Amino acid sequence: MAIKSLLPSFLKKKKSTKENKQWPEERLSEQQQQQKSIDFHTQYAKTHDQQAIFNLCKQAADEGIVDALYLLGLLYENGDGQQQYPQQAAECYWRAAEQGKAEAQYNLALLYTQGTLGQQDYLTAFHWFEKAAENGIVQAQYNLANCYDQALGCIEDKTKAFHGFVRASEQGFIPAWQNVAVMYYQGEGTEKDLTKAYAWTLLAAKAGQEEAKASEPTLTQELSSEQIISGKALLDELLEQYSSFMPQTKPEPEADTAISQFYNAIEPRSSDE
């Protein structure tokens, strides 16, 4: 089914605006942007009243300060306690994203993924997840891998999905550890390897991933004693490599509601499939 893109309304506005004048941020040099950003953050740190914070972000955003655009987008998205303003948030994120603000690129992708602006639009979400991943947002890397895995906004590519989950894993994004385990188990995007699947499942289980805890007994029954020994030896290597990312206490529910909603929208893969 074709994905109805919400891009045209933004592009139309951007085009019509360019016919008259550019966005303020497009007229600033890199040096001007840096200096204005420093001045903005100095004022922001001294401002505590919520209305004053909004006014400061709005004024700075109107001047084209990218960080202010991003923060204003957050304020619009979170709302004022009575309602939220997703369209205004999206425009702020869009302008900041166009200037390379990684966090804005990621949040904009989430808005399209969740259908906050209307219909879910994975095509546009994929574009911004890709940009955010390129700029170092590990959650974007994980979600981009999910898109490749499930053909959301792109052509299915299990190999890219696998390597994306591995990259997210290497950056300590724990949910990706179970995805790596599943892909080794199913032989998707990489060669099927039950020993590696077992090791990664144990790693994810030790990190508190419920799916890994649930699938470990079933997976263990499929293995020979030699595979179990090899898998535990590999686990020791993984624990040494990823020890700094292991939770010190029982993991709390995901604090970032937006991220959690996206993870729910893209159902986690199960090794029991």
Buried (B, 14 or more C-beta within 10 A) or exposed (E): EEBEBBBEBBEEEBEEEEEEEEBBBEEBEEEBBEEBBEEBBEBBEEBEEEEEBBEBBBBBBEBBBBBBBBBBBBBBBEEEEEEBBBBBBBBBBBBBBBBEBBBBBBBBBBBBBBBBBEEBBBBBBBBBBBBBBBBEBBBBBBBBBBBBBBEBBBEEBBEBBBBBBBBBBBBBBBBBBBBBBBBBBBEBBBEEBBBBBBBBBBBBBBBBBEBBBBBBEEBBEEBEEEBBEBBEEBBEEBBEEBEEBEEEEEEEEEEEEBBEBBBEBBEBBEBEE
